[in-house]
Amino acid sequence: MTQVETGVAGGVSFELTPEQRELRALAREFAEKEIRPRAAEYDEHSTHPADVIAKAHEIGLMNLHLPEALGGLDLRAFDGMLVGEELSWGCSGIGTSISANGLGAAPVLIAGSEEQKEQWLTPLVEEPILCSFGLTEPDAGSDVARMKSTAERRGDEYVLNGSKTFITNAGHASWTVVFAKTDPSKGHRGISAFVVPMDTPGVQIEKHLDKMGQRSTDTSAFALTDVVIPVGNRLGEEAKASRSR
Ligand SMILES: Cc1cc2nc3c(=O)[nH]c(=O)nc-3n(C[C@H](O)[C@H](O)[C@H](O)COP(=O)(O)OP(=O)(O)OC[C@H]3O[C@@H](n4cnc5c(N)ncnc54)[C@H](O)[C@@H]3O)c2cc1C
């Protein structure tokens, strides 16, 4: 008997589980009720969608990937994609604003100690706060080894200088993972990562960048001028931020 006759197909099933269908429906309903009605206006005026972010946080559509131990849902990338697809159906800019904590939190999840995860990630679950991922610079996009930002160790502190651009949500983030060279002579092997609270003296949002699309997601440039942070804000070992794991 063939597979067609029995109605039973072998191989991998691409059916969504009942939980995944429920999650997708929740995101769809949210996009329909909370995002779509605001999409055109927020896009036209490049409005940061703080109110929509707060509602998404309240019903559990943010920080989906954080581990249960930190209060998160521990969802897989595929589940996050199901949610992201629906939010972006509502408005890709607002969808990006809601989802971008995933990018900012990733280096802490990958390289942070348990204490650092507790310190920086748990508050994301408790409140609708934002974090961002500060890698790109005016002269360092695809080729991040060209970055010029530096982090100089002075005792128990680092002093950061440089500038970052095109950073999603940076203008509204409570902290950013900043990549900077602790050893400028070593190219990509000299890059380290640091959590920088955005209210640290010397951090200056220079520009909310204008865009032709996704206008309701904040994309900002910021400068770091003698920004002093504790050594405990470094993620992982010094000069190992570009190492593949
Ligand atoms: C809306 C938006 C949000 C962003 N958010 C963030 C963020 O949150 N954090 C962050 O760090 N960055 C962010 N970025 C920056 C983004 O990661 C960079 O734009 C990207 O890395 C490309 O860098 P670039 O724009 O300097 O382009 P370039 O690196 O100058 O590349 C320009 C073009 O040349 C091509 N190219 C480059 N090198 C090569 C090569 N060796 N061979 C062949 N082709 C090549 C590229 O594919 C591209 O088409 C954001 C950008 C945008 C537009």
The ligand as an ORCA input file, in Angstrom:
! r2SCAN-3c Opt
* xyz 0 1
  C      17.476     49.351     10.454
  C      18.828     48.896     10.892
  C      19.008     48.420     12.183
  C      20.270     48.026     12.605
  N      20.434     47.581     13.914
  C      21.689     47.303     14.346
  C      21.909     46.972     15.720
  O      20.969     46.891     16.522
  N      23.180     46.764     16.133
  C      24.260     46.851     15.280
  O      25.387     46.656     15.733
  N      24.083     47.144     13.954
  C      22.842     47.382     13.481
  N      22.639     47.715     12.167
  C      23.802     47.807     11.282
  C      23.919     46.635     10.337
  O      24.309     45.494     11.060
  C      24.925     47.082      9.284
  O      24.236     47.975      8.441
  C      25.488     45.919      8.536
  O      26.427     45.256      9.364
  C      26.179     46.339      7.235
  O      27.105     47.318      7.472
  P      27.135     48.645      6.580
  O      25.758     49.254      6.584
  O      28.281     49.489      7.026
  O      27.369     48.138      5.119
  P      28.779     47.685      4.476
  O      29.500     46.756      5.382
  O      29.502     48.906      4.019
  O      28.261     46.873      3.227
  C      27.689     47.546      2.088
  C      27.412     46.490      1.029
  O      28.643     45.834      0.647
  C      28.500     44.423      0.816
  N      29.793     43.900      1.300
  C      30.459     44.257      2.411
  N      31.607     43.566      2.533
  C      31.660     42.747      1.456
  C      32.625     41.779      1.017
  N      33.745     41.536      1.700
  N      32.358     41.129     -0.138
  C      31.223     41.373     -0.841
  N      30.286     42.278     -0.474
  C      30.508     42.949      0.675
  C      27.398     44.219      1.833
  O      26.753     42.967      1.678
  C      26.467     45.375      1.502
  O      25.597     45.040      0.445
  C      21.379     48.090     11.706
  C      21.198     48.551     10.400
  C      19.956     48.953      9.997
  C      19.795     49.458      8.590
*
